[in-house]
Amino acid sequence: MTGEAPSRPFRPDPAAIVLVAIAVALNVLASVWMSQRVHDWLPVQASSAAPYVDNLFALEAGIGTFIFLGCACVMGWTILFNRAPKYDMDDGAPIEGNLRLEIVWTLVPLVIVMAIAVHAIQVNQVLATLDGKVRVSSGSEALAVAGSAAGEEPVGPIQVIGRQWSWEFIYPEGVHSTELHLPVDRRARLELISMDVLHGFYVPAFRLKQDLVPGSVIAYALTPTREGRYRLRDSMFSGGYFAANQTDVVVESDDAYRAWLKDALRRPLVPAANPATELWRLRRERGDRGWATVPPAPPPLVHVDADPNAPHDA
Amino acid sequence: MSPTIPFDPRVLRAPHPVPGAPDNWRRFFSFNTDAKVIGIQYIAVSLFFLLVGGLLAMIMRGELLTPPADLVDPTVYNGLYTMHGTVMLFLFLFPVLNGFNNLLIPPMIGAPDMAFPRLNAAAFWLFPVFGVILMLSFLVPGGPSGSGWWAYPPVSTQNPLGHFINGQFLWILAVALSGVSSIMGAVNFCTTIIRMRAPGMGWFRMPIFCWTALAAQAIQLCGLPVLTAGAVMLLFDLSFGTSFFRPEGGGDPMLYQHFFWFYSHPAVYVMVLPIFGVFSEVFPVYARKPLFGYHVVAIASFAITFLSLIVWVHHMFYSGTPQWMRNVFMVTTMLIAVPTGIKVFAWLGTLWRGKLRLTTPMLFCLGGLFNFIFAGITGIMLATVPVDIHVGNTYFVVGHFHTVIFSTITYGVFAAIYHWFPKFTGRMTYEGLGQLHFVLTFLGSQLNFLPMHWAGLMGMPRRVASYDPEFAGANVLASLGAFLLGVATLPFLINIVSSWARGAKAPANPWQAIGLEWLLPSPPPAENFGEHVPVVIAGPYGYGLGRDLVEDQESVVQRSLQEA
C-alpha cells in the first residue's frame, strides 16, 4: 500500500507519481469490484443477521484486496525491475529506513483496524443474538431451567437439544421434531441445551453459530427473513459421527408454520430415523472395525422427522 | 546503541565434550551437548515427522475427495486429523524451530554454545520420547486420540473403551512432555541470548532472528505453564475421575478452553516469530540492502509477544462468550495487525530498489511473504466477531491457518534450510532441485488452501469426515493440491540427502552475507569462535554501507579460511 511511494523523499519524479496514481486507481477499482463479488461466495441470506455479516465481510474484502494488491504490486515490481543481473555482485541502495514512512505505515493500519472494530462492535449491538446463560449441573436440570423461562414473544422459546448425534427441537406447544420449523420475519427465541458434549448450532444461510455447552442453558434469538429449507450443521466437533449430525431448518409463512404445528401434534411420537444410528449399525454389521467411539444416543421420540435427502437451499 | 559488554567469559571454562566432531556421524545418535549437533538432531527428526504428518494429511484428503465417508471409517478420520494436527505442531514445527534456535543463536551472537548444554541435550532427548509415545497411540486398543488437537472436553474425556491406557491418555502425556521439553529449551535460549552475546553486541546490534527467538521463547515461558496445567487437569478428569471440566461435578468445559487457548493462540506466534526472523535475515542478503527500519522491526517483535498473550478468547467467540468480552478481544486481536504490518512493510521496503537474487531461499521467503499478506487479511476477517460467527469452525479457518502454518511458516523453514545448509553441513545444495521444490510447493499450497476458504464461506464445517455434495468441487481441488504437495517433498528430500552426501564443498560465506555466523568456517568448529570472540562494532545488515561488522574483520576472515 504505502510501500508504493518511492523512497526518495526529495524531488519525486513526475513519471513515478503518474505511475503510482494509475496503480492506485486500478487497485481501487479492483477492490471495489472484489467487495461486490463476495456475495457470490456466500450462501443465500436468510436471516436478519446475514446482510450485516455480508456487508462487513464485503468491506473487509475490499480493504483487504487493496492492501494485498498494493503489496503484491510492490513485490512484483521489485522482482521484475530490481533483479540483479547474473554475476552482478553489487549491493542495492543502502536505505536503512525512513521514519516518516514508518510512522505512516504504523498509523494507517491502526486507524483502519480500529475503524473496522468500532463498526463491528456496532453490528454486534444490532444483532444482539446472545442472551443470558444459566449454569446447571445435569441434563434434566437443564430441561427444567429451560422450561421455566416465560416466553413473552409468540415464537418460542424453542428448546434446541444437541446429542451425540442428533438434533431435537421441542416447541412450547408440545411438538417434538428433528427438523426446526420457524415462521419467516418473526424473532424466534431458542434455548440451546447439550445433553452430552459440546455441539455447535450453525445455520450458514443465517450466518449464525452458537455452541451448545453441557452444563449451561444458553438463550439465543434470531429472525429468519427468507422462506426455504436450510442446512443446520453441528459446527463444534462432537466425536465419532460428528459429520452426520446435521438437519434442516424450514422457514415458512406464519400460516404454514401454525398448520405444521397443529398437524404435528396429531401425529404419534416415533423414534426418529438417525443417520448416526444407521452408520453405527452398519459398522457393527461389518465387524465393528474402526477406532473407538461412544455409541450414538438413542434417537429422540418425535412427532415430525427430518428427511435427510430433501433438497436444501443453502 | 548501548556499549554494554554482555559477554560472560565464564562460559568458555565450562567442560564441553564433543567426541570426534565434525567427522564422526555417531555423535548425532548420542547425548551430545554441542548445540550444532542438537540443532541437526532436532531438524532431522522433525523432518521425519513432517513426512508422517504429511502422509496422514494425504489419507485425509483422499477421504475428502468424495462427499460420503467411504475411504476410512469416520472414527478413523477423526483419529487421522487429530494426529495430523498434533504431529505437525508438536513433532514438526516446534522441534524444527528449536533446531534453528540451536544452530543459529550461538554463532549469531558469538557464543561458543548454549548457556546450559546438558539441559539442551535433555530437552532434545525428550522429543523422541514423546514422539514415540504419540506414535504408540496408533497401536493401543481403540486407536489414537480422536478429539482434535484442541482435545476439548467432554469429548476428550469420554474414553469409550474404559481402558486406563488409551489414545487420549498417551496424547495428553506426549503433549505434556512436549511442554516440559519446550520450557527447558526456552530457559536455555533466553539465558543464552541475554547473557552470552559477543563483546560490543548491544541489544540493537543483535540480528533480528535473535530478537524474534527471544520474543517467541518469552511466550513459551509465560504461556506453556498454563497449557501444561490444563493438560494435567484433563488427564485427571480422564483417568482419575476428577471434575475440573465436568458439569456433573461442578466443573465447566469452558474453563479448559481458556487454559488451552491462553497458550495455544500465542503458540502460533512462537512459530511465526522465528520465521519473521528468517525473513528479516534472508531478504537483506538476497536484496543486497540493509533491513528497512531495523529498530522498529526489532521492537515490533515484542509488541507481538505482548499482544499475543491477550487475544486468546477470539477462538471462543461462539462458545457462549459474553458480548463485552467478544468486543474486547476483537480489539486486541485487530491490534496485532499493526506490529505485524510494520514488519511486512519493512520487508517490502527492504526489497525496494534492491539487487534481488532469486535463489531458492529468497524464492521461499518471497512466496511466504506473499501468502502471509493474504493470511493476514483473512486473519482480520476472522478477528471481526460477526464474520467469525459465520466462518469460525469452518474450512475458512482451516484455509487461513494452513496459509499461515504451511504457506508462511513452513516456507520459512524451507528457506532457512536452504540458506543455512552450506554453513552447518559444509556442503552446497543443488539450486535447480531447490527451485523445482519451490515451484511445486507454491502451486500445491495455493491449490490446496485457497479452495478451503471458499468451502468455509459456503458453510462447510471443519473436521467433518463427510460433507454435502455442494462442497465437492472445492474439496477435489484441495485434495489435488495436497497430493501435489506430497510430490513436492521428493525434490526436497533428494536435494538434502544427496547434497549432504556428495554436494560441492561450501565456502565460509557463499552468499556474501553479513553476520557473525558467516565469519566462521563452514561447518563451524565445535565452539564457534573459541577463544577469539570478535568484538562487534556495528549493527547487522550493513549491505552497501561499506562498514565492518567486527573489529579487525580481515583477520577474523583469514582465521576462518585457515581453519577450513
Interface residues (C-beta under 8 A of the other chain):
Chain A: M1 T2 G3 S7 W41 L42 P43 A49 Y52 V53 L56 F57 E60 A61 G64 I67 F68 C71 A72 V74 M75 T78 I79 N82 R83 A84 D88 M89 D90 D91 G92 A93 P94 I95 E96 G97 N98 L101 E102 W105 T106 P109 L110 V113 M114 I116 A117 A120 I121 V123 N124 Q125 L127 A128 L130 K133 R135 V136 S137 S138 D196 V197 L198 G200 Y202 P204 A205 R207 L208 K209 Q210 D211 V213 P214 G215 S216 I218 R231 R233 D234 S235 M236 F237 S238 G239 G240 Y241 F242 A243 A244 Q246 L279 R283 R289 G290 W291 A292 T293 V294 H312 A314
Chain B: A69 D73 P74 T75 V76 N78 G79 P141 G142 G143 P144 G146 S147 G148 W150 Y152 P153 P154 V155 Q158 P160 L161 N166 G167 P247 E248 G249 G250 G251 D252 P253 M254 A287 R288 K289 P290 F292 G293 Y294 H295 V296 Y318 S319 G320 P322 Q323 R326 N327 M330 V331 M334 L335 A337 V338 G341 I342 V344 F345 A346 L348 G349 L351 W352 R353 G354 K355 L356 R357 L358 L366 L369 F370 I373 F374 I377 T378 I380 M381 T384 V385 P386 V387 I389 H390 G392 N393 T394 W454 L457 M458 G459 P461 R462 R463 V464 A465 S466 Y467 D468 Q512 Y543 G544 L545
